[in-house]
Amino acid sequence: MDPVSLIILILVFIGFFTVLSLAVKIVPEYQRLVVFRLGRALGAKGPGLLLLIPFVDKGVRVDLRERFFDVEP
């Protein structure tokens, strides 16, 4: 295999794993992922393993845990 083909093959693998890392999201039990496709909300997804379309879908994490704080009288 010539060096040019090897470099191209390595770049293809790097690009594939980069796109794959953008597509796979892991949502914990106490969070949801609000998915936007081209700016329109599709709804809340999760928890679990989710697949998004890279460069089309955007996921925004929302924390569902209750927060407590003391208020001075």
Phi and psi restraints in degrees (value plus and minus 20) as a CYANA .aco file:
   2 ASP   PHI     -96.3   -56.3
   2 ASP   PSI     140.2   180.2
   3 PRO   PHI     -81.6   -41.6
   3 PRO   PSI     -53.7   -13.7
   4 VAL   PHI     -86.4   -46.4
   4 VAL   PSI     -63.2   -23.2
   5 SER   PHI     -84.7   -44.7
   5 SER   PSI     -57.8   -17.8
   6 LEU   PHI     -85.1   -45.1
   6 LEU   PSI     -61.9   -21.9
   7 ILE   PHI     -85.4   -45.4
   7 ILE   PSI     -61.9   -21.9
   8 ILE   PHI     -84.2   -44.2
   8 ILE   PSI     -61.3   -21.3
   9 LEU   PHI     -83.1   -43.1
   9 LEU   PSI     -62.1   -22.1
  10 ILE   PHI     -84.1   -44.1
  10 ILE   PSI     -62.4   -22.4
  11 LEU   PHI     -85.1   -45.1
  11 LEU   PSI     -56.3   -16.3
  12 VAL   PHI     -85.3   -45.3
  12 VAL   PSI     -63.5   -23.5
  13 PHE   PHI     -83.8   -43.8
  13 PHE   PSI     -61.8   -21.8
  14 ILE   PHI     -83.5   -43.5
  14 ILE   PSI     -63.2   -23.2
  15 GLY   PHI     -84.1   -44.1
  15 GLY   PSI     -59.8   -19.8
  16 PHE   PHI     -82.7   -42.7
  16 PHE   PSI     -66.8   -26.8
  17 PHE   PHI     -91.4   -51.4
  17 PHE   PSI     -47.9    -7.9
  18 THR   PHI     -87.4   -47.4
  18 THR   PSI     -66.1   -26.1
  19 VAL   PHI     -85.7   -45.7
  19 VAL   PSI     -58.5   -18.5
  20 LEU   PHI     -83.7   -43.7
  20 LEU   PSI     -59.3   -19.3
  21 SER   PHI     -88.8   -48.8
  21 SER   PSI     -47.4    -7.4
  22 LEU   PHI     -97.0   -57.0
  22 LEU   PSI     -44.6    -4.6
  23 ALA   PHI    -106.9   -66.9
  23 ALA   PSI     -50.7   -10.7
  24 VAL   PHI    -117.5   -77.5
  24 VAL   PSI     106.0   146.0
  25 LYS   PHI    -145.8  -105.8
  25 LYS   PSI     117.5   157.5
  26 ILE   PHI    -128.7   -88.7
  26 ILE   PSI      99.5   139.5
  27 VAL   PHI    -127.4   -87.4
  27 VAL   PSI     101.0   141.0
  28 PRO   PHI     -86.8   -46.8
  28 PRO   PSI     150.0   190.0
  29 GLU   PHI     -81.8   -41.8
  29 GLU   PSI     -54.2   -14.2
  30 TYR   PHI    -113.7   -73.7
  30 TYR   PSI     -10.0    30.0
  31 GLN   PHI    -147.7  -107.7
  31 GLN   PSI     141.1   181.1
  32 ARG   PHI    -149.5  -109.5
  32 ARG   PSI     138.0   178.0
  33 LEU   PHI    -135.8   -95.8
  33 LEU   PSI      94.9   134.9
  34 VAL   PHI    -104.8   -64.8
  34 VAL   PSI      99.4   139.4
  35 VAL   PHI    -119.0   -79.0
  35 VAL   PSI     107.6   147.6
  36 PHE   PHI    -132.1   -92.1
  36 PHE   PSI     106.8   146.8
  37 ARG   PHI    -133.7   -93.7
  37 ARG   PSI      92.7   132.7
  38 LEU   PHI      34.8    74.8
  38 LEU   PSI      17.9    57.9
  39 GLY   PHI      71.5   111.5
  39 GLY   PSI     -29.7    10.3
  40 ARG   PHI    -123.8   -83.8
  40 ARG   PSI     116.3   156.3
  41 ALA   PHI     -93.2   -53.2
  41 ALA   PSI     109.8   149.8
  42 LEU   PHI    -113.8   -73.8
  42 LEU   PSI     -42.3    -2.3
  43 GLY   PHI     108.9   148.9
  43 GLY   PSI     157.5   197.5
  44 ALA   PHI    -108.9   -68.9
  44 ALA   PSI     114.7   154.7
  45 LYS   PHI    -143.4  -103.4
  45 LYS   PSI     135.6   175.6
  46 GLY   PHI      91.7   131.7
  46 GLY   PSI     158.6   198.6
  47 PRO   PHI     -97.4   -57.4
  47 PRO   PSI     145.1   185.1
  48 GLY   PHI     109.6   149.6
  48 GLY   PSI    -180.6  -140.6
  49 LEU   PHI    -112.6   -72.6
  49 LEU   PSI     104.3   144.3
  50 LEU   PHI    -142.4  -102.4
  50 LEU   PSI     127.1   167.1
  51 LEU   PHI    -132.3   -92.3
  51 LEU   PSI     107.2   147.2
  52 LEU   PHI    -134.0   -94.0
  52 LEU   PSI     134.8   174.8
  53 ILE   PHI    -103.7   -63.7
  53 ILE   PSI      95.9   135.9
  54 PRO   PHI     -80.4   -40.4
  54 PRO   PSI     121.3   161.3
  55 PHE   PHI      48.6    88.6
  55 PHE   PSI     -20.8    19.2
  56 VAL   PHI    -136.1   -96.1
  56 VAL   PSI     -67.0   -27.0
  57 ASP   PHI    -114.6   -74.6
  57 ASP   PSI     126.9   166.9
  58 LYS   PHI    -150.6  -110.6
  58 LYS   PSI     112.0   152.0
  59 GLY   PHI    -129.8   -89.8
  59 GLY   PSI     111.0   151.0
  60 VAL   PHI    -136.3   -96.3
  60 VAL   PSI     103.4   143.4
  61 ARG   PHI    -100.0   -60.0
  61 ARG   PSI     117.7   157.7
  62 VAL   PHI    -144.2  -104.2
  62 VAL   PSI     106.8   146.8
  63 ASP   PHI    -108.9   -68.9
  63 ASP   PSI     109.0   149.0
  64 LEU   PHI    -119.0   -79.0
  64 LEU   PSI     -21.1    18.9
  65 ARG   PHI     -91.9   -51.9
  65 ARG   PSI     126.8   166.8
  66 GLU   PHI     -98.2   -58.2
  66 GLU   PSI     125.0   165.0
  67 ARG   PHI    -135.3   -95.3
  67 ARG   PSI     114.4   154.4
  68 PHE   PHI    -139.2   -99.2
  68 PHE   PSI     121.2   161.2
  69 PHE   PHI    -170.8  -130.8
  69 PHE   PSI     133.1   173.1
  70 ASP   PHI    -106.2   -66.2
  70 ASP   PSI     118.2   158.2
  71 VAL   PHI    -132.6   -92.6
  71 VAL   PSI     106.1   146.1
  72 GLU   PHI     -90.2   -50.2
  72 GLU   PSI     115.8   155.8
